[in-house]
């Protein structure tokens, strides 16, 4: 997930916070017009990370079987890419959880 997507989420949170402070209940739904877009981006990112891990596992299995055309460096690079994508998704999850906790701890 990119820095731009995280900034969009933070901007939406700020709009919701200001709407909540001013008591504008009806504008809260309008303020998050891109909320479903964030969900789509998040789902796509999780899907890509999952696909990367699946492909790396398939390459590893093919190398272990001794299939032609699968080289050790390719397998190692694929496994490292899968590891990095998993770590990135873990960091995104941690940031989202932290933002959620911050919102839940806001005084109303």
C-alpha positions as CSV (number, residue, x, y, z in Angstrom):
1,X,0.0,0.0,0.0
2,X,1.4,3.4,-1.0
3,X,1.9,6.5,1.1
4,X,-0.8,8.2,-1.0
5,X,-3.4,5.7,0.1
6,X,-2.5,6.1,3.8
7,X,-2.7,9.9,3.4
8,X,-6.1,9.5,1.9
9,X,-7.3,7.5,4.8
10,X,-5.9,10.0,7.2
11,X,-7.6,12.8,5.3
12,X,-10.9,11.0,5.6
13,X,-10.4,10.5,9.3
14,X,-9.7,14.2,9.7
15,X,-12.9,15.1,7.9
16,X,-14.9,12.6,10.0
17,X,-13.3,14.1,13.2
18,X,-14.2,17.7,12.2
19,X,-17.7,16.6,11.2
20,X,-18.1,14.8,14.6
21,X,-16.9,17.9,16.5
22,X,-19.2,20.2,14.7
23,X,-22.2,17.8,15.2
24,X,-22.9,17.4,11.5
25,X,-24.2,13.8,11.4
26,X,-25.6,13.9,7.9
27,X,-22.3,15.1,6.3
28,X,-20.4,12.2,7.7
29,X,-21.7,9.8,5.1
30,X,-21.0,12.4,2.3
31,X,-17.5,13.1,3.6
32,X,-16.3,9.5,3.1
33,X,-17.4,9.2,-0.5
34,X,-14.1,7.4,-1.4
35,X,-14.5,4.9,1.5
36,X,-15.4,2.0,-0.8
37,X,-12.4,3.0,-2.9
38,X,-10.1,2.5,0.0
39,X,-11.6,-0.9,0.7
40,X,-11.0,-1.9,-2.9
41,X,-7.4,-0.7,-2.8
42,X,-6.9,-2.6,0.5
43,X,-8.4,-5.8,-0.9
44,X,-6.3,-5.5,-4.1
45,X,-3.2,-5.1,-2.0
46,X,-4.0,-8.1,0.1
47,X,-4.8,-10.1,-3.1
48,X,-1.4,-9.1,-4.7
49,X,0.5,-10.1,-1.6
50,X,-1.3,-13.4,-1.5
51,X,-0.6,-14.0,-5.2
52,X,3.1,-13.2,-4.7
53,X,3.3,-15.7,-1.8
54,X,1.5,-18.4,-3.8
55,X,3.7,-17.9,-6.8
56,X,6.8,-18.1,-4.7
57,X,5.6,-21.3,-3.1
58,X,4.9,-22.8,-6.5
59,X,8.4,-21.9,-7.7
60,X,9.9,-23.4,-4.6
61,X,8.0,-26.6,-5.1
62,X,8.9,-26.7,-8.8
63,X,12.6,-26.3,-7.9
64,X,12.4,-29.0,-5.2
65,X,10.9,-31.4,-7.8
66,X,13.7,-30.6,-10.2
67,X,11.6,-29.0,-12.9
68,X,13.4,-27.6,-15.9
69,X,13.7,-23.8,-16.2
70,X,13.4,-23.1,-12.5
71,X,16.7,-21.7,-11.2
72,X,17.7,-21.2,-7.6
73,X,18.2,-17.4,-8.0
74,X,14.7,-17.0,-9.4
75,X,13.3,-19.0,-6.4
76,X,15.2,-16.9,-3.9
77,X,14.1,-13.6,-5.5
78,X,10.5,-14.7,-5.5
79,X,10.7,-15.8,-1.9
80,X,12.2,-12.5,-0.9
81,X,9.5,-10.6,-2.8
82,X,6.9,-12.6,-1.0
83,X,8.5,-11.9,2.3
84,X,8.7,-8.2,1.7
85,X,5.1,-7.9,0.5
86,X,4.0,-9.8,3.7
87,X,6.0,-7.5,5.9
88,X,4.5,-4.4,4.1
89,X,1.0,-5.7,4.6
90,X,1.8,-6.4,8.3
91,X,3.0,-2.8,8.7
92,X,-0.2,-1.5,6.9
93,X,-2.3,-3.5,9.3
94,X,-0.4,-2.1,12.3
95,X,-0.9,1.4,11.1
96,X,-4.6,0.9,10.4
97,X,-5.1,-0.7,13.9
98,X,-3.2,2.2,15.5
99,X,-5.4,4.7,13.6
100,X,-8.5,2.8,14.7
101,X,-7.4,2.8,18.3
102,X,-6.7,6.6,18.1
103,X,-10.2,7.2,16.8
104,X,-11.8,5.0,19.4
105,X,-9.9,6.9,22.1
106,X,-11.0,10.4,20.9
107,X,-13.2,12.2,23.3
108,X,-16.7,12.8,22.0
